[in-house]
Amino acid sequence: MKPILPCLREKNRYLAYKVNCKEKLEFSEVRKAVQKACFSFMGQLGMARAGVYVMNEWKNNKGIIKVNNKYLNELHASLVFVNKIKGKDVMIESIGVSGILKKTKEKFM
């Protein structure tokens, strides 16, 4: 099989985020809350087009989300709607965005 040409490949952005909470949270809880917020804001079709993927990078209540470059603003908007995780008051803030995963890990994590 031939590889996909670069012009036909999906362009991704990696959003580093921080969960502001007094306690440490588990990654699985945060992933469910982020996916639920994105689903309620963008809907099933919007989430499929955006290609939202909460990556397994998790350290000190910080993580990374992969998304299509055209849907970055929608992802920012949907993260605002996460208020509670397992009954704990939380706020998710965006630390930074990059087009390269390695750079996102080095700079923001």
C-alpha positions in Angstrom: 0.0 0.0 0.0 1.1 3.5 -0.8 1.3 6.0 2.1 -1.2 8.9 2.3 0.1 12.1 0.7 0.8 14.9 3.2 -1.7 17.2 1.5 -4.5 14.6 2.1 -3.5 13.8 5.7 -5.6 15.2 8.5 -3.9 18.1 10.3 -3.9 17.8 14.0 -3.4 20.1 17.0 -2.5 18.9 20.5 -4.1 20.9 23.3 -2.4 20.7 26.7 -4.9 21.3 29.5 -4.9 21.5 33.3 -7.6 20.5 35.6 -7.9 22.9 38.5 -9.0 20.9 41.6 -7.9 20.7 45.2 -7.4 16.9 44.9 -5.6 14.7 42.4 -8.0 13.2 40.0 -7.9 9.9 38.1 -7.4 10.0 34.4 -10.4 7.8 33.6 -12.7 10.2 35.4 -11.3 13.2 33.6 -11.5 11.5 30.2 -15.2 10.6 30.7 -16.0 14.2 31.7 -14.2 15.7 28.7 -15.8 13.3 26.2 -19.2 13.9 27.7 -18.8 17.7 27.5 -17.6 17.5 23.9 -20.4 15.2 23.0 -23.0 17.5 24.5 -21.6 20.6 22.8 -20.6 19.3 19.4 -22.9 16.3 19.0 -22.0 13.0 17.6 -21.3 14.2 14.0 -19.2 17.2 15.2 -17.1 15.0 17.4 -16.5 12.6 14.6 -15.4 15.3 12.3 -13.2 16.9 15.0 -11.5 13.6 15.8 -11.4 14.4 19.5 -9.0 12.0 21.3 -8.1 12.3 24.9 -4.6 11.0 25.0 -3.1 8.8 27.8 -0.6 11.5 28.8 -1.6 12.3 32.4 0.6 13.9 35.0 -0.1 16.2 38.0 -3.7 16.9 36.8 -2.4 17.8 33.3 -3.2 16.1 30.0 -3.2 16.3 26.2 -6.1 16.2 23.8 -5.7 15.6 20.0 -8.1 17.4 17.7 -8.5 18.4 14.1 -7.0 21.9 13.5 -10.4 23.3 12.2 -12.2 22.3 15.4 -9.9 23.8 18.0 -12.3 26.6 18.9 -15.1 24.1 19.5 -12.9 22.1 21.8 -12.0 25.2 23.8 -15.7 26.0 24.1 -16.7 22.5 25.2 -14.1 22.4 27.9 -15.7 25.4 29.6 -18.8 23.2 30.4 -16.9 20.8 32.6 -17.9 21.9 36.1 -17.9 18.7 38.2 -16.0 15.4 38.2 -17.2 12.8 40.6 -18.9 15.5 42.7 -15.8 17.6 43.0 -15.8 21.2 41.7 -13.3 21.6 38.9 -12.3 23.9 36.1 -10.4 22.9 33.0 -8.0 25.5 31.5 -6.1 25.3 28.3 -2.3 25.7 28.8 -1.2 25.7 25.2 -1.6 24.3 21.7 1.0 22.9 19.3 1.0 21.0 16.1 3.7 18.5 17.2 3.1 16.1 20.1 6.7 16.0 21.2 6.8 19.8 21.5 3.6 19.8 23.5 5.0 17.3 26.0 8.3 19.2 26.4 6.8 22.7 26.6 3.6 22.3 28.6 3.8 19.0 30.6 
